[in-house]
């Protein structure tokens, strides 16, 4: 099975399992074009990524959000996108429930849901190897 860079899947097993993924590590940014609604994407880099490094073009203030999932696929936190002008935060970005810029780390391979109001381009940063 082949997955596109940035694409995520949920794998549900009856018992514990060891999964091995193989391939080349891209150092380029991954750009995913979303559709309105939920889009399942992930951190396809071999290093952790801060949520603020995930950029969204054509963002909708207070509408676009990232939902971080636990190992079972349940949402454990939601972060809304807002411009600094709209939110009063120090910069445009993903806000936590206190309306501060979220400081959240996405681990290598971790999947997230990005819920967009309109079609948008989401950029997950590449890495310098």
N, C-alpha and C positions, 0 to 999 in steps of 0.2 A: 504494500500500500504506500502511496506517495502523498505527502502533505506539502502544501505551498508554504513558503516562509510566512510566519505570523499566524497561520491557521492553527486552530486548536480542536481537540476532540475530547469527549468524555469517554473513558474506558471503564466499564463496569464489570468486575469479575466476581465470581462466587467466592473464591478463596483468594488469598494473597498471591501475587504474581510478580515476577521480575520482567520488566520491559526493557528492551535495548533498542535505542534509536541510533542510527548511523548515518553519516553524510558529511558534507562539507559545512563548515561554519562560515557564514557570510559576514563580512565586516561592514557591509552596506546597510543603510537604513532600510527598514521594511515598511512599505507603504501599503495600507489596506484600505480599499474603498468600501465604505459601509453602505448598507441600505437602511432606510428608516426602521427603527426597532432594534431588537437585540442582535448583536454581532459577537460571535465567540472568537476571540483572538488570544494570543499569548505572547509571552516573552520568549522569543526563539533564539536568544543569545546565550552563551555559556556563562554569563555573569549576571548578577542582580542589577535591576533597573529601578530607579526611583520613579514613582508615578508621575512626577512633574516633568520627567523627560519624555513622556508620551504626549505628543502634540496632535492637535486636531484642527484641521482647516475647516472653515465655514461653520465654526462651533455656534451652538445656540445656548446663550446664557441660561443657566438654571434648568435646561432641558436635557442636555447631553450629560451622561453619567457613566462612571465605571463602577462595576460591581465586582468586588474581589470574592473569590470562592474558596471554600475549604476543600479538603480532600474528597469529601462526599458530594461536592457540587452545590452545596448550599451557600447562599450569599451571607458573608460575614460582615461586610461593610460596603457602603455606597458613597461615592465621592462625586459631587456635581462640578461641572465646568462653569466658570464664570470669569468675565473680564475683571480687571482691577477696578475699572470704572463702576461696574455694577455691584461688585462685592465689597469694595473698600479694602481688599487685600493688597499686599505689596506688589503683586504682579498678577497677570492672567494665569489661571491654572485650575487644578483640581482641588476642591475645598472639602474639608471634613465637616462634621456636624457642628463645630464651633465657628464655622466660616473662616477658618484659617487655612492657609495652604497646607495640604496634607503632606506628611512626611512618611510615605509608605514605600516599602521595598517589595518589588515583585521578583521572586526567585527564578532562576533559569528554568524554563519549561512551564512556568506557572500560567494557567489560563485565566482570563478575565472576560466578563461580559461588558461590551461597550454598547450602550443604548443611545442611539442618535435620533434626533427629531427629523432631520433631513439627511440626504446623501452627504457624506463627509469623507475626507481623507484623513486617516489616522496614521501617524508615523511613529514607529517603534525604533529607537536609536540603534545603530550598529555599534560595533566595538572595535577598538584598536588592539590588534593582537601582536 
